């Protein structure tokens, strides 16, 4: 039997003493006298991979998670042979391997222990399946905290928790329920102001235990495969996350419309209903960029078909929606209906592309269409074929995005909710059972979908969203947190899940706003949209088996709040787009939990609710009914209340009053916040000014704005503009400098600069060092400075 606790089983085996070692460039091999080999590879001075085998040789090295383009290369590497240990030294780390038992301890160069093996690597032979249950245990010191691991529905700090990674269709999951839809076996440890990361790149069912089983031990183990993990050094959490994201990859820039508001329901049909919904958005002036078609658009749930009763002419409808600024996104599931008259089924059958059971028959399971077979997306030929199936949807009909669902893979009416474990997969030429391929099935489906949508959307940018994912899926797709529930607790969970995914490499995520199952009250919906507009992916979705969940389904007050917050999101699009750029360029998460923002401040280590949106806006959702405000923690530094412009200093807990149409929002002093005018959809308007809200601070602060054509690939040829604004504030003056890079010319010609929090009365305003070049009376009258976008410096003095 497979144990699911690390220590329960008494038959653990351990490496014995090291008998030899050798080095091959960046890799050092240690051989024990019971056939264990440890291969230590230095990928970067701060990134070390540990791979163990108990067979005396290593199997083929293959990973779906690791990005081919990850940064690789170190400055310094030395291996020292000491009496009792070997030491591997880089310019950042020292890794000591005990000769007596192969245990590892990693230090920084000041000899502080960063992470030390407790039992270290050990294993249990798996008689039933062959191979091993591979295990690792580490010493955990008091005060250590743990973060990461993707979509876990629990508190931010995982200390005291055990989690399980096995992609599962978990309808209406509850707090602390395990496992969920995604598998991101990556965590961050923080102790003594030092952060490190562990990425356990093993696709079998894995477990992580953070001082749950034993107080001073953290451990991780897997029901098969190799003990194969990466140690990522910080010491800042920021560095751990950007290095992990570099290793597992970044997405490409989405079209800007994908950052707009999306509306979804299971399901909008027929065409008349879709048109009513979209028309109402425009009539009520609630911005919206995307409308979703859930499974009922298909003919009997057959992927790549249309129900012609509901949608007689999809091409015309999609084009009419597009004329009105709506992009159509359709769902595509993995289950292919067994039906010999159905072209997708016939093709896959002819080509032998469906997954098979160990003894030969096709894997058969029930999903929405009834009995289905399932393509083996781990076969590159299948992915190629699948990609080709999108030609008609995208090129002919004009669909702009694809939604992959049920790809855990979900199977109905069976106890384990998925494939039997004997199902075979190609695994890109490394044939294996479903035990190994289960956790990456959804990822490979999303990858194949991405290939197809990208190919036919080109020269525009693709948009894909997936429910299941493994580490690295961010390269292909955005994601959402699955079938949540319309409860206050789920609002709390959504906030944490999206932050957690953000620091787990998967930045482009959101939750079903309002909750998927059950009916939210107007108040809950309003509080959810107030949070949702600050999530990178912003979509209302509901199961449709209760009341409606469009913004107008509640009362006028809720409608007005919804409009107000979606408007704010559309105003902040240049800010949001810039944070996306920083994510794809540098791997910087778009949402930053407080501990990520300021790990030195131990007050942040157990915070769940507050987060930084981008780099400069602090968001704190209201998570309880009937609130007239809430207690919250304001991180260190100086902040402005967004609603009142009142300045407050952080580093403390405080009470913030809010009205129903507000949540606590604070802008960091020194910020220059770029804003577009409100548009009903991206690219609706051509406007000639960009608003810049300047929040005064004494000292220096930089803000950046990335802009390009908002779609297409010209930015890759340098057609983008990257603006760096620097604010220098003193007692009686403020200087705003602008530095521009890149070749993109925006349509607007001017900035409207609004000055917030100036501690003095303005006496002079000079543009580009020309004395008194700006009339301060007109500034007073207008409330902003109108400055040509080519300016270098604005200098304001005061008395
Ligand atoms: C699953 C999805 C949900 C979708 C439904 C019907 O429950 O998670 O988002 O609406 O299937 O396709």
Boltz pocket constraint, residues with backbone or C-beta under 6 A from the ligand:
constraints:
  - pocket:
      binder: B
      contacts: [[A, 265], [A, 266], [A, 294], [A, 295], [A, 331], [A, 405], [A, 406], [A, 467], [A, 482], [A, 483], [A, 541], [A, 542], [A, 543]]
      max_distance: 6.0
